[in-house]
Amino acid sequence: MKKKGYSLQIKFLMISFLVVGFLEIALRISGKFQTYNEQMLGTYFYKYRTKKDSWFHSWPKNTTMDYGYGEFTYKNTFNELGHRETSFTTFKNDTVGKKIICLGDSFTEGDGAPYDSSWVKLLENKLNNQTDIQYNLYNAGVCGSDVMFNYTMLKENLIDAKPNMVIECINHSDFEDIYYRGNESRFLPNGTTAAPNEKKWEVAFKYSHLFRAIVTTFTPYNLYLINESEWESEQKKIQLDMVNQLNRTASLCASHGIDYCVVIMPFPTDIGYDNYPLFKEIPSCLSGNIEVVDIHNCMNQAFDTLELTQFYWPFNGHFNGGGYDIMSSCIYKSLIQNKTMTTGGITLK
């Protein structure tokens, strides 16, 4: 009888493994529980396991890679700091032009467009075509960066170039990034980056789509691994973290005699909608000496007469060159209106 009981247990285990395996394969084939990065790049990127052996968030230094998602393909070349730029040393040594460093994430790097069609390079062209002063804009945007990583890169590396101005472009993805990675406490004294909010079970989430189905069905966590039951209260904390960080960046720039401007931008899918109210409140929370350019209204007005779908990649979610051109125009016009820039030049120290 005991032998028969063991046999039944083995059969039950075998059937269970088969059922689990079948469900796993079926869910993978359906694609329903794929993450954004898996759809875009074919691989899973941990949300909470953010330990790094340095303080810096950048691409591999001095490398070149083919980049694209099927909707577009182009070649990216990264310099000695891991930025999608030409030599930082050359920029640093420039003594002729007015130097502007642009900080941000994938929308600043120019994801979705060739190197010369990011809003940074298009703004540089507008400045050089419409004024008598030579401008040299350095694109320090990196896919996935946030205001904390921007500050560290600026303080430890970029500030040595003695720029005349720093423009930092932010969007609501900074909220999610800080939620996963934590605030400035992520940077450890030994020069590494911690993962203060790490979830040990995320490894199961990475490898099993069935586990993802269970987690997203029976817990408050969604497919982006955001706990929806705490998200509203967490956003208020993150808003304070962002405001404090932007104020720190402004103080750093002021201590070096550098003009500082924060650009508030919408995602393509935010245009025409009043999304993320806590993010939009940030300008009113910043210290009074920070130049703020909110291009939401300008972008909304621009697409009143344009077909939005022609200016961004629906699958990838980023602007194409045409979208970045409109974005650069909105930034340029706003800076003119705020009297940060004039036709005679830029109010740089």
KENUGU-141920 format. One record per atom (N, C-alpha, C): y, x negated, z negated; residue in one letter. Coordinates in steps of 0.05 Angstrom, whole numbers, padded with zeros to 5 digits, always signed. Each point is the difference from the previous one (the first is absolute). Layout:
BEGIN
YXZA ...
//
This chain:
BEGIN
-00024-00017+00000M +00024+00017+00000M +00025-00017+00000M -00001-00023-00016K +00023-00018-00001K +00005-00012+00027K -00021-00008+00015K +00003-00011+00026K +00012+00019+00020K -00008+00026-00003K +00011+00021+00017K +00030+00004-00005K +00008-00003-00026G +00028+00003-00008G +00017-00022+00012G -00011-00025+00000Y +00014-00023+00012Y +00004+00005+00030Y -00021+00011+00013S +00001+00005+00028S +00022+00020+00007S +00002+00020-00016L +00021+00020+00004L +00028-00012-00003L +00003-00017-00020Q +00026-00013-00005Q +00007-00018+00024Q -00019-00014+00010I +00005-00018+00023I +00008+00017+00024I -00014+00022+00005K +00007+00018+00022K +00028+00011-00003K +00006+00008-00025F +00027+00011-00005F +00021-00021+00005F -00005-00025-00009L +00020-00021+00005L +00003-00006+00030L -00022+00000+00014M +00001-00005+00029M +00015+00022+00015M -00005+00025-00008I +00014+00022+00013I +00030-00001-00007I +00006-00008-00026S +00028-00002-00008S +00014-00021+00016S -00013-00023+00003F +00012-00022+00016F +00005+00009+00028F -00019+00014+00012L +00003+00009+00027L +00023+00020+00003L +00002+00019-00019V +00022+00019+00000V +00027-00013-00002V +00002-00019-00020V +00025-00015-00004V +00007-00016+00025V -00020-00013+00011G +00004-00016+00024G +00009+00017+00024G -00012+00023+00002F +00007+00019+00022F +00029+00009-00003F +00007+00008-00025L +00027+00009-00005L +00021-00022+00005L -00007-00024-00009E +00018-00023+00004E +00005-00005+00030E -00022+00000+00016I +00003-00004+00029I +00016+00023+00013I -00006+00025-00009A +00014+00023+00012A +00030-00001-00006A +00007-00008-00024L +00028-00001-00007L +00014-00023+00015L -00013-00022+00003R +00012-00022+00016R +00004+00008+00029R -00019+00013+00011I +00002+00009+00028I +00023+00020+00003I +00003+00018-00020S +00021+00020+00002S +00028-00012-00001S +00003-00023-00014G +00026-00013-00003G +00019+00014-00019G -00010+00021-00013K +00017+00016-00017K +00012-00016-00024K -00016-00018-00010F +00008-00015-00024F +00008-00028+00006F +00009-00005+00025Q +00010-00027+00007Q +00028-00003-00011Q +00007-00024-00010T +00027-00006-00009T +00017-00007+00024T +00026-00001-00005Y +00019-00006+00022Y -00006-00028+00011Y -00005-00020-00017N -00005-00027+00009N -00026-00002+00016N -00020+00016-00007E -00025+00000+00015E +00005+00012+00028E +00016+00020+00001Q +00007+00012+00026Q +00016-00020+00017Q +00019-00014-00013M +00017-00018+00015M -00013-00027+00006M -00012-00012-00020L -00010-00027+00003L -00030-00003-00002L -00014+00022-00006G -00029-00001-00001G -00011-00012-00026G +00017-00003-00021T -00009-00012-00025T +00014+00014-00023T -00012-00002-00024Y +00011+00012-00024Y +00017-00020-00015Y +00024+00007-00008F +00016-00017-00017F +00002+00013-00028F -00006-00016-00020Y +00001+00010-00027Y +00029+00009-00007Y +00002+00022-00014K +00026+00010-00008K +00008-00013-00027K -00019-00002-00018Y +00007-00010-00027Y -00009-00029-00006Y -00018-00010+00016R -00009-00028-00005R +00020-00018+00014R +00022-00005-00013T +00022-00014+00013T +00004-00029-00011T -00020-00011-00012K +00002-00028-00009K +00005-00019+00024K +00018-00018-00003K +00006-00020+00021K +00003-00027-00013K -00005-00021+00015D +00002-00027-00011D +00029-00011+00002D +00018+00017+00008S +00029-00008+00001S +00017+00025-00006S +00026-00005-00002W +00019+00023-00004W +00008+00013+00026W -00009-00011+00023F +00012+00008+00025F -00018+00018+00017F +00012+00020+00012H -00014+00018+00018H +00009-00007+00029H -00018-00012+00015S +00008-00007+00028S -00026-00003+00016S +00004-00005+00026W -00023-00005+00018W -00008-00029-00003W -00024-00007+00009P -00008-00029+00000P +00021-00017+00014P +00007-00022-00012K +00021-00017+00011K -00008-00014+00026K +00020-00003+00018N -00004-00015+00025N -00025+00009+00016N -00002+00027+00003T -00023+00011+00015T +00010+00019+00022T -00018+00006+00018T +00005+00019+00021T -00023+00019+00002T +00005+00025+00005M -00021+00020+00001M +00007+00022+00020M -00020+00010+00014D +00003+00024+00016D +00001+00024-00018D +00019+00018+00005Y +00005+00022-00019Y +00003+00026+00015Y -00014+00021-00009G +00002+00025+00013G -00020+00020-00011G +00004+00025+00006Y -00017+00022-00010Y -00011+00017+00023Y +00001-00010+00024G -00009+00016+00022G +00023+00013+00015G +00021+00009-00016E +00024+00011+00012E +00017-00022+00012E -00001-00024-00011F +00016-00022+00009F -00015-00026-00007F +00007-00021+00014T -00011-00027-00006T +00022-00021+00005T +00004-00018-00018Y +00018-00022+00004Y -00009-00023-00017Y +00012-00023+00004K -00008-00024-00015K +00021-00006-00021K -00009-00004-00024N +00017-00007-00023N -00002-00030-00006N +00022-00013-00004T +00000-00028-00009T +00015-00002-00026T -00012-00012-00020F +00012-00002-00027F +00008-00029-00006F +00023-00003-00013N +00011-00026-00004N -00010-00013-00026N +00014-00020-00009E -00009-00016-00024E +00001+00016-00026E +00014+00023+00000L +00000+00017-00024L -00018+00024+00003L -00013+00003+00023G -00017+00023+00005G +00015+00024+00010G +00024-00004+00011H +00016+00022+00011H -00003+00001+00031H +00004+00023+00011R -00002+00003+00029R +00027-00009+00011R +00005-00025-00001E +00025-00012+00007E -00004-00028+00012E +00022-00010+00012T +00000-00028+00008T +00005-00017-00026T +00004-00025+00003S +00001-00018-00023S +00021+00008-00021S -00009+00002-00025F +00019+00005-00022F +00018-00025-00004F -00012-00023+00004T +00016-00025-00003T +00024-00001+00019T -00005+00009+00024T +00022+00001+00020T +00022+00020-00009T -00009+00023-00010F +00019+00020-00011F +00015-00012-00023F -00014-00013-00018K +00012-00012-00024K +00021-00020+00007K -00005-00016+00021N +00018-00022+00007N +00023+00009+00018N +00001+00026+00008D +00021+00009+00017D +00027+00000-00015D +00019-00013+00012T +00027-00001-00012T +00021+00012+00018T -00009+00013+00022V +00019+00011+00019V +00004+00030-00004V -00023+00015+00000G +00002+00029-00001G +00002+00011-00028G +00006+00025-00002K -00001+00015-00025K -00029+00008-00004K -00011-00008-00023K -00029+00004-00005K -00005+00025-00017K -00018+00016+00010I -00008+00024-00014I -00031+00000-00003I -00009+00004-00025I -00029+00003-00005I -00007+00029-00004I -00020+00010+00014C -00008+00028-00002C -00027+00002-00014C -00001+00014-00022L -00024+00004-00015L -00011+00028+00004L -00027+00003-00002G -00012+00026+00003G -00030-00001+00005G -00011+00022+00008D -00028+00002+00005D -00006+00001+00030D -00021+00015+00008S -00008+00000+00028S +00022+00011+00019S +00017+00018-00010F +00021+00011+00017F +00022-00021+00005F +00003-00019-00018T +00018-00022+00005T -00013-00022+00017T -00025-00006-00006E -00015-00019+00017E +00000+00009+00029E -00001+00026+00004G +00000+00010+00028G -00027+00009+00009G -00017+00009-00018D -00027+00010+00007D +00003+00022+00021D -00014-00004+00023G +00002+00020+00021G +00017-00009+00023G +00012-00024-00002A +00017-00010+00021A -00002-00030+00003A +00007-00011+00023P +00000-00030+00003P +00020-00012-00019P -00002-00026-00003Y +00018-00015-00019Y +00029+00005+00006Y +00008+00001+00025D +00029+00003+00006D +00009+00029-00001D -00017+00018-00008S +00007+00029-00001S -00001+00011-00028S -00001-00017-00021S +00003+00010-00027S +00029+00008-00004S +00006+00017-00020W +00028+00008-00005W +00016-00025-00007W -00012-00020-00012V +00014-00024-00008V +00011-00015+00025V -00017-00004+00020K +00008-00015+00024K +00019+00017+00017K -00005+00026+00000L +00018+00018+00015L +00028+00001-00013L +00001+00000-00026L +00026-00001-00014L +00014-00026+00005L -00016-00022+00001E +00012-00026+00006E +00013+00000+00028E -00014+00013+00019N +00011+00002+00027N +00025+00016+00001N +00001+00022-00015K +00024+00017-00001K +00024-00016-00012K -00005-00014-00021L +00021-00016-00012L +00011-00021+00018L -00018-00014+00014N +00008-00022+00017N +00013+00010+00026N -00008+00024+00008N +00012+00011+00025N +00027+00014-00005N +00005+00008-00024Q +00024+00016-00005Q +00021-00014-00018Q -00005-00025-00007T +00019-00015-00016T +00003-00028+00012T +00020-00014-00009D +00004-00028+00009D -00014-00020-00018D -00013+00009-00021I -00013-00018-00019I -00029-00002+00006I -00012-00023-00004Q -00029-00003+00005Q -00015+00007-00025Q -00020+00017+00003Y -00017+00009-00023Y -00028-00009+00004Y -00013-00008-00022N -00027-00009+00000N -00015+00016-00021N -00017+00019+00008L -00014+00017-00019L -00029-00009-00002L -00009-00004-00025Y -00027-00009-00006Y -00016+00024-00010Y -00023+00005+00014N -00017+00023-00007N -00021-00008-00021N +00005+00007-00025A -00019-00006-00021A -00017+00024-00008A +00000+00020+00018G -00017+00024-00005G -00029-00007+00003G -00017+00011-00017V -00029-00004+00001V -00014+00026-00005V -00019+00006+00017C -00016+00025-00003C -00011+00001-00029C +00005+00022-00013G -00010+00004-00027G +00017-00011-00023G +00022-00012+00007S +00017-00011-00022S +00014+00022-00015S +00012-00007-00022D +00016+00019-00016D +00023-00014-00013D +00017+00014-00015V +00024-00012-00010V -00005-00023-00020V -00023+00001-00014M -00007-00022-00018M -00007-00025+00015M -00017+00003+00020F -00007-00024+00017F +00024-00010+00015F +00017+00018+00009N +00024-00008+00015N +00018-00018-00017N +00003+00008-00025Y +00017-00016-00019Y -00011-00027-00005Y -00026-00002-00004T -00013-00026-00006T +00003-00018+00024T -00005+00010+00024M +00003-00017+00024M +00028-00009+00003M +00020+00018-00004L +00028-00007+00002L +00007-00022-00020L -00007+00004-00025K +00008-00018-00022K -00013-00027+00003K -00026-00001+00006E -00015-00025+00000E +00002-00016+00026E +00005+00014+00023N +00000-00014+00026N +00025+00004+00017N +00008+00026+00003L +00020+00006+00021L +00028-00007-00009L +00005+00001-00026I +00027-00004-00010I +00011-00028+00007I -00019-00019+00004D +00008-00027+00006D +00014-00002+00027D -00003+00020+00017A +00013+00000+00026A +00030+00006-00002A +00008+00008-00024K +00028+00007-00005K +00011+00020+00021K -00013+00024+00001P +00009+00020+00019P +00027+00012-00008P +00014+00011+00019N +00025+00013-00006N -00005+00028-00011N -00023+00012+00008M -00006+00027-00007M -00030+00005-00001M -00008+00018-00018V -00028+00009-00001V +00000+00030+00004V -00016+00009+00019I -00004+00029+00004I -00029+00007-00008I -00003+00018-00019E -00027+00008-00008E -00005+00028+00008E -00021+00005+00016C -00006+00026+00010C -00024+00011-00015C +00004+00024-00012I -00021+00012-00016I -00006+00028+00010I -00024+00010-00007N -00009+00027+00007N -00018+00010-00023N -00010+00024+00003H -00015+00011-00023H -00027-00013-00004H -00010-00017+00018S -00025-00014-00004S +00002-00019-00023S +00025-00009-00007D +00003-00017-00024D -00010+00014-00025D +00002+00026-00001F -00009+00015-00023F -00031-00004-00003F -00014+00004+00022E -00029-00003-00001E -00008-00029-00007E +00014-00019+00012D -00006-00028-00004D +00003-00008-00030D +00021+00009-00013I +00004-00006-00028I -00020+00015-00017I -00007+00023+00008Y -00021+00016-00015Y -00026-00016-00001Y -00008-00012+00023Y -00025-00015+00001Y +00003-00027-00014Y +00022-00014+00005R +00002-00028-00007R +00014-00005-00026R +00015+00019-00010G +00016-00004-00024G +00027-00011+00006G +00017-00003-00020N +00027-00009+00004N +00001-00031+00000N +00023-00011-00009E +00003-00029+00001E -00020-00015-00019E -00012+00015-00018S -00019-00012-00019S -00025-00010+00015S -00003+00007+00025R -00023-00010+00016R +00001-00030+00004R +00024-00012-00002F +00003-00028+00006F -00005-00016-00026F -00022-00016+00000L -00008-00014-00024L +00014-00028-00001L +00004-00011-00024P +00013-00026-00003P -00014-00023+00015P -00026+00003+00004N -00015-00022+00013N +00003+00001+00031N +00017+00017+00010G +00005+00001+00029G -00019+00018+00016G -00017+00015-00014T -00017+00019+00013T +00010+00028-00004T -00012+00019+00014T +00007+00028-00002T -00023+00016-00012T +00005+00016-00020A -00021+00015-00014A -00005+00027+00014A -00020+00014-00010A -00006+00027+00009A +00000+00018-00025A +00024+00006-00011P +00001+00014-00025P -00012+00028+00000P -00001+00013+00023N -00011+00027+00002N -00027+00002+00013N -00015-00023+00000E -00025-00001+00014E -00020+00021-00010E -00014+00013+00018K -00021+00019-00005K -00027-00013+00007K -00017-00006-00020K -00025-00014+00006K -00018+00016+00019K +00003+00026-00001W -00018+00016+00017W +00009+00002+00029W +00023-00013+00007E +00009+00001+00027E -00020-00014+00019E -00016-00019-00010V -00019-00013+00017V -00020+00020+00011V -00008+00020-00016A -00018+00021+00009A +00014+00018+00021A +00026+00005-00005F +00016+00015+00019F +00001-00013+00027F +00002-00027-00001K +00001-00015+00026K -00025+00003+00016K -00023-00002-00013Y -00025-00002+00015Y -00014+00026+00005Y +00007+00021-00015S -00015+00025+00003S +00019+00024+00006S -00004+00012+00023H +00015+00023+00008H -00009+00024-00016H -00025+00001-00008L -00010+00021-00017L +00014-00001-00027L +00004-00024-00011F +00015-00003-00025F +00028+00010+00003F +00012-00006+00024R +00028+00009+00005R +00001+00031+00000R -00021+00012+00012A -00001+00030+00000A -00001+00011-00028A -00016-00013-00017I -00003+00010-00027I +00026-00004-00016I +00012-00024+00003V +00025-00006-00014V +00022+00019+00008V +00004+00004+00026T +00022+00017+00009T -00005+00030-00004T -00025+00008-00005T -00007+00028-00005T +00001+00007-00029T -00009-00018-00017F -00004+00007-00028F +00019-00015-00020F +00018-00017+00011T +00019-00013-00018T +00028+00004+00012T +00021-00007-00015P +00028+00004+00010P +00007-00020+00022P -00017-00020+00005Y +00007-00021+00020Y -00004+00010+00028Y +00020-00006+00018N -00002+00008+00028N -00011-00024+00015N -00001+00002+00027L -00011-00021+00016L +00017-00026-00001L +00025+00003-00008Y +00017-00024-00003Y -00002-00012-00028Y -00019+00011-00016L -00005-00009-00027L +00025+00004-00018L +00015+00021+00005I +00022+00008-00017I -00010+00023-00018I +00004-00003-00026N -00007+00021-00018N +00021+00022+00001N -00006+00021+00013E +00021+00021+00006E +00009+00014-00026E -00016-00001-00021S +00008+00013-00025S +00022-00016-00014S +00003-00026+00006E +00020-00016-00013E +00022-00010+00019E -00003+00008+00025W +00018-00012+00021W +00029+00007-00005W +00006+00024-00008E +00028+00008-00004E +00013-00016-00022E -00014-00003-00023S +00012-00016-00022S +00001-00029+00007S -00020-00010+00015E +00000-00028+00008E +00023-00007+00019E +00007+00019+00017Q +00021-00005+00019Q +00027-00004-00015Q +00004+00014-00022K +00025-00004-00015K +00001-00028-00012K -00023-00010-00010K -00001-00027-00010K +00004-00021+00022K -00012+00006+00023I +00003-00019+00023I +00029+00000+00010I +00013+00023+00000Q +00028+00001+00008Q +00016-00019-00017Q -00005+00000-00026L +00015-00017-00019L -00007-00030+00006L -00025-00005+00006D -00009-00028+00006D +00015-00009+00026D +00001+00017+00020M +00013-00007+00025M +00030-00005-00004M +00013+00017-00015V +00029-00003-00006V +00005-00026-00014V -00016-00006-00021N +00003-00025-00015N -00004-00024+00019N -00020+00002+00017Q -00005-00023+00018Q +00022-00004+00020Q +00010+00021+00012L +00022-00002+00019L +00025-00011-00013L +00005+00008-00025N +00023-00011-00015N -00004-00030-00005N -00025-00008-00006R -00006-00029-00004R +00005-00015+00026R -00008+00011+00022T +00005-00014+00026T +00029-00002+00005T +00015+00021-00006A +00029+00000+00004A +00013-00022-00017A -00010-00003-00025S +00011-00020-00018S -00006-00028+00010S -00025-00004+00010L -00007-00026+00012L +00018-00007+00023L +00005+00019+00018C +00017-00005+00023C +00029-00006-00010C +00010+00016-00019A +00027-00004-00009A +00004-00028-00013A -00021-00009-00014S +00002-00027-00013S +00001-00022+00021S -00008+00005+00024H +00001-00020+00022H +00022+00006+00020H +00017+00019-00006G +00022+00007+00018G -00010+00013+00026G -00021+00016-00002I -00012+00012+00024I +00005+00031-00001I +00009+00011+00022D +00003+00029+00002D -00028+00012+00001D -00003+00024-00012Y -00027+00013-00002Y +00003+00029+00008Y -00018+00009+00017C +00001+00028+00010C -00028+00011+00000C -00003+00025-00010V -00026+00014-00001V +00001+00022+00022V -00020-00001+00018V -00002+00021+00020V -00023+00019-00008V +00007+00025-00001I -00020+00021-00007I -00008+00014+00026I -00026-00002+00007M -00009+00010+00026M -00022+00020-00003M -00003+00018+00020P -00022+00019+00000P -00024-00010+00017P -00023+00010-00007F -00023-00004+00018F +00005+00018+00025F -00012-00006+00023P +00004+00019+00023P -00008+00028-00007P -00021+00004-00015T -00009+00027-00007T +00018+00014-00021T +00018-00015-00012D +00019+00011-00019D +00025+00012+00013D +00004-00008+00025I +00025+00007+00014I +00001+00031+00004I +00022+00011-00009G +00003+00029+00002G -00010+00015-00025G -00010-00015-00020Y -00011+00013-00024Y +00013-00012-00025Y +00001+00015-00021D +00011-00010-00025D -00022-00008-00019D -00014-00022+00007N -00022-00009-00016N +00008-00020-00021N -00016-00004-00020Y +00002-00021-00020Y +00028-00001-00013Y +00007+00021-00015P +00026+00002-00012P +00006-00022-00020P -00020-00009-00015L +00005-00022-00020L +00007-00026+00014L -00012-00005+00024F +00007-00023+00015F +00030+00002+00009F +00007+00023+00010K +00027+00004+00010K +00022-00001-00022K -00009+00002-00025E +00019-00001-00022E +00008-00029-00007E -00015-00019+00010I +00003-00028-00008I +00029-00010+00004I +00014+00006+00023P +00027-00010+00003P +00019+00008-00023P -00003+00024-00010S +00017+00009-00022S -00006-00014-00027S -00023-00012-00001C -00009-00013-00025C +00007-00030-00001C +00007-00012+00023L +00005-00028+00002L +00028-00007-00012L +00003-00025-00007S +00026-00009-00010S +00021+00002+00022S +00025+00004-00008G +00021+00007+00019G +00007-00022+00020G -00009-00025-00005N +00008-00022+00018N -00020-00004+00022N -00020+00017+00003I -00020-00003+00021I +00008+00017+00024I +00001-00013+00023E +00005+00015+00025E -00025+00015+00008E +00002+00026+00004V -00023+00016+00007V +00005+00014+00026V -00020-00003+00018V +00002+00013+00026V -00025+00019+00003V +00005+00026-00002D -00022+00019+00003D +00001+00011+00028D -00020-00006+00016I +00000+00007+00029I -00015+00026+00005I -00008+00015-00021H -00014+00025+00005H +00015+00019+00018H +00026+00005-00007N +00016+00019+00016N +00004-00010+00028N +00005-00026+00003C +00004-00011+00027C -00024+00003+00017C -00024-00005-00012M -00025+00002+00015M -00005+00030+00007M +00005+00018-00019N -00003+00028+00005N +00017+00009+00024N +00025-00008+00000Q +00019+00007+00021Q -00009-00011+00027Q -00010-00025+00000A -00008-00012+00025A -00023+00015+00013A -00018+00010-00017F -00023+00014+00011F +00004+00030+00003F +00025+00009-00004D +00006+00028+00007D -00002+00005+00030D +00005-00021+00015T +00000+00002+00029T -00021-00017+00014T -00017-00013-00016L -00020-00017+00011L -00028+00010-00009L -00020-00006+00016E -00027+00008-00007E -00012-00022-00018E -00003+00006-00025L -00009-00020-00020L -00026-00014+00008L -00019+00015+00010T -00026-00011+00006T +00001-00022+00021T +00022-00002+00015Q +00003-00022+00020Q +00009-00026-00013Q +00006+00001-00026F +00012-00024-00013F -00016-00011-00023F -00024+00010-00003Y -00018-00013-00020Y -00029+00005+00009Y -00018-00016-00013W -00028+00002+00007W -00014+00020-00019W -00009+00022+00010P -00011+00021-00017P -00023-00009-00017P -00018-00017+00011F -00023-00010-00015F +00008-00021-00020F +00015-00020+00009N +00009-00022-00017N +00021+00009-00021N +00018+00018+00008G +00020+00011-00018G +00026-00016-00001G +00003-00022+00016H +00024-00015+00000H +00016+00005+00025H +00025-00007+00000F +00017+00002+00024F -00010-00018+00022F +00006+00007+00024N -00002-00019+00022N +00027-00013+00004N +00003-00016+00021G +00026-00014+00004G +00023+00018+00002G -00004+00024+00013G +00022+00019+00003G +00008+00011-00027G -00019+00006-00017G +00006+00010-00027G +00015-00020-00017G -00009-00025+00002Y +00014-00021-00015Y +00028-00005+00011Y +00005+00005+00026D +00026-00003+00011D +00019+00021-00012D -00010+00025-00003I +00016+00021-00013I +00006-00007-00029I -00021-00010-00013M +00003-00009-00028M +00021-00021-00003M -00001-00020+00018S +00020-00022-00002S +00028+00010+00006S +00003+00020+00017S +00026+00012+00006S +00011+00014-00024S -00018+00014-00014C +00009+00015-00025C +00008-00020-00021C -00014-00022-00003I +00008-00020-00020I +00026-00012+00007I +00004-00007+00026Y +00024-00013+00009Y +00024+00019-00004Y -00003+00025+00008K +00022+00020-00002K +00007+00004-00030K -00020+00002-00016S +00005+00005-00029S +00014-00024-00013S -00007-00024+00008L +00013-00023-00011L +00029-00002+00009L +00005+00009+00025I +00028+00001+00010I +00016+00020-00016I -00012+00024-00004Q +00014+00021-00014Q +00006-00007-00029Q -00019-00015-00012N +00004-00009-00028N +00018-00025-00002N +00010-00008+00023K +00018-00023+00002K -00013-00026-00009K -00027-00001+00000T -00014-00025-00005T +00003-00017+00025T -00001+00013+00023M +00004-00014+00025M +00024+00012+00015M +00013-00016+00016T +00021+00010+00017T -00003-00013+00027T +00016+00009+00019T -00003-00012+00027T +00009-00029+00000T +00014-00008-00021G +00009-00028-00002G -00020-00017-00014G -00020+00012-00012G -00020-00016-00014G -00012+00015-00023G -00011-00015-00018I -00014+00012-00023I +00013-00012-00026I +00003+00016-00020T +00013-00009-00024T -00019-00018-00016T -00005-00023+00011L -00018-00019-00013L +00015-00022-00014L -00010-00009-00022K +00013-00022-00015K -00009-00027+00012K 
//
